[in-house]
């Protein structure tokens, strides 16, 4: 009888949600310039119907990322129309096969580019992509973390093959190109936790000051990097900026049997020839590759669970740098402008509630 009552309550809750409209912020694929007022639009949409492994999350904070800009400008996500790939929220309902979470749970996640994003009040997201949120951080501090944390984690674990444990890579050396952004700010902390000696490039005095908060051994001006590196060699070099611009430098300073990883694409060919005789590997990291192709997606939820523990322990710090109050088209435009400038240190977050979309 009790199970039947719960089932009836869940069904009724689902019917209520799915009969209502909800506020959301949409993008127009035909408008490539974020400065235009109609590049993002306040509107309303249906509350999503849940698949068996879905959570229905009431979104309470979101973050802006470069992927939002790329999808908006290219129109790749034109069928989705709602961006947003960082969120903190509360689980309101669950699909019939959900086992990891219950209504009322605090969660955080990046989600997938194959479905509407987190710029809507109620979002459906596969439970396997979701982590239990840290307990000691506020909503904006949490929302800053998912996408960049998963990316940094996968660079270290999936691409470099390292164990995600304290001192697991003691004595190894890493050079991070353009380390003051969202991914770099997390990667440096995680790599330090693993015991890696860190060198990083920066492009401004603001970036240099930002990087001093982390366990960085050396900070280099990106304009003089080859000269200042002298004869240093690294086990790992991570490109968080166009690898073509630093390719010759990387080849010169990577150790034999070292590894190169990039999260950024390039329009120029990369000469792989010199890597052969030094047995160096080059890999791409794209955190949406798993959810785009339904490949081992549970690993991302599990990674977020591990990261939450380190955040609560103070081993990792939030990379939040700027917040906007209220989630609406105007504030998202301002956030995306900051991201598109290429000069943003850390992350920018919008705190809920959603505003204007139903007015």
C-alpha positions, 0 to 999 in steps of 0.5 A, spaced: 500 500 500 505 504 501 509 503 495 502 504 491 501 511 495 508 513 493 507 511 486 500 515 485 504 521 489 509 521 484 505 520 478 500 526 480 507 530 481 509 529 474 502 531 471 502 537 475 509 539 472 508 537 465 502 541 465 505 547 466 510 552 463 516 554 466 521 560 465 527 559 460 532 563 456 533 561 449 538 563 444 537 565 436 542 561 432 541 567 427 544 572 431 552 571 432 553 577 436 552 577 443 551 584 444 545 584 440 539 584 444 535 578 441 542 574 441 538 571 448 531 571 449 527 570 455 521 566 454 517 560 457 517 552 455 514 546 457 517 542 463 520 536 461 517 529 461 522 524 464 526 518 461 527 512 466 534 515 468 532 522 469 532 527 474 527 533 474 532 538 477 529 545 479 535 549 477 538 555 482 544 557 479 548 556 473 555 558 470 557 561 463 562 557 459 566 557 452 561 551 450 555 556 450 558 561 446 561 556 441 554 552 440 550 559 440 555 562 434 555 555 430 548 554 431 550 546 432 545 546 438 539 550 434 534 544 435 535 545 443 535 552 443 536 552 451 544 553 453 547 552 460 552 546 462 553 548 469 548 547 474 546 547 482 539 545 484 534 541 487 531 534 485 524 535 484 522 528 481 525 522 478 524 517 473 522 510 474 529 507 474 533 512 478 537 509 483 542 514 485 538 520 488 531 522 491 527 528 491 530 533 495 537 532 494 542 537 492 546 536 486 550 539 481 552 537 474 554 539 467 549 535 463 549 534 455 549 538 449 544 533 446 538 536 450 536 542 453 541 546 458 540 549 465 538 555 462 531 553 464 527 553 471 526 545 471 531 541 467 531 533 465 538 530 466 540 523 466 542 521 473 549 518 471 551 525 469 550 528 476 553 528 482 551 530 490 553 537 491 558 539 496 555 541 503 559 546 505 559 551 499 553 556 497 549 555 490 554 560 486 560 557 489 558 550 487 555 552 480 562 554 478 565 547 478 561 542 474 564 542 467 571 545 468 572 540 474 570 534 470 574 536 464 580 537 469 579 530 472 578 527 465 585 530 463 588 527 469 585 520 469 582 519 462 588 522 458 594 522 462 592 515 466 593 518 473 590 515 479 586 521 482 589 520 489 594 524 493 601 524 491 599 519 486 604 523 481 609 526 486 615 528 482 612 529 475 612 536 472 606 539 468 606 545 464 599 548 463 598 553 457 593 559 459 592 556 466 588 562 469 581 560 466 575 556 468 579 549 467 586 551 468 584 554 475 581 547 477 586 543 473 592 546 477 589 544 484 587 537 482 594 536 479 597 539 486 593 534 490 596 529 485 603 532 487 605 534 480 610 540 480 606 546 476 608 551 471 603 555 468 603 561 462 599 567 464 597 573 459 595 579 464 597 582 471 590 580 473 591 573 471 598 572 474 595 575 481 589 570 480 594 564 479 598 566 485 592 563 489 594 556 487 600 551 488 603 553 482 611 553 482 612 558 476 608 563 472 611 565 465 609 571 461 606 567 455 609 572 450 616 570 452 615 563 454 620 559 450 626 564 452 624 563 460 623 556 459 630 555 457 632 548 457 626 545 462 623 539 460 616 537 462 612 530 463 606 533 461 604 539 457 596 541 457 594 546 452 588 550 454 589 555 448 590 554 441 595 548 441 598 551 434 600 557 437 605 553 442 606 547 438 614 548 437 615 550 444 611 544 446 615 539 442 622 543 444 620 542 452 616 535 452 620 529 455 621 523 451 615 519 453 611 525 455 604 526 454 600 532 450 593 534 451 589 539 448 581 541 450 582 547 444 581 545 437 585 549 432 584 551 424 591 549 423 595 543 422 599 540 427 605 537 425 605 530 429 612 528 425 617 530 431 613 526 436 615 519 433 622 519 435 621 522 442 615 517 443 610 522 445 603 522 445 598 527 443 590 527 446 584 531 445 580 532 451 572 533 450 568 532 456 561 532 452 564 526 448 561 521 453 554 524 453 554 525 446 555 518 445 553 515 451 559 512 453 561 511 460 557 517 462 556 514 470 564 516 470 562 523 470 557 523 476 562 519 480 567 524 478 563 529 481 562 525 487 569 525 488 570 532 487 565 534 492 568 531 497 575 534 496 571 541 496 568 540 502 575 538 505 578 544 503 583 541 498 579 544 492 577 551 492 571 554 488 573 558 482 568 563 482 570 570 480 563 574 479 556 573 480 550 576 477 543 575 481 537 573 477 537 568 471 535 572 465 537 574 458 540 580 460 544 577 465 546 571 461 548 576 455 553 580 460 556 573 463 557 571 456 561 577 454 565 576 459 567 569 457 568 571 450 573 576 452 578 571 453 580 575 459 576 572 464 579 569 470 575 563 474 568 562 473 562 567 472 555 565 475 548 567 475 544 565 481 536 564 481 531 565 481 529 565 474 526 572 472 522 576 466 521 570 462 514 569 465 512 576 465 
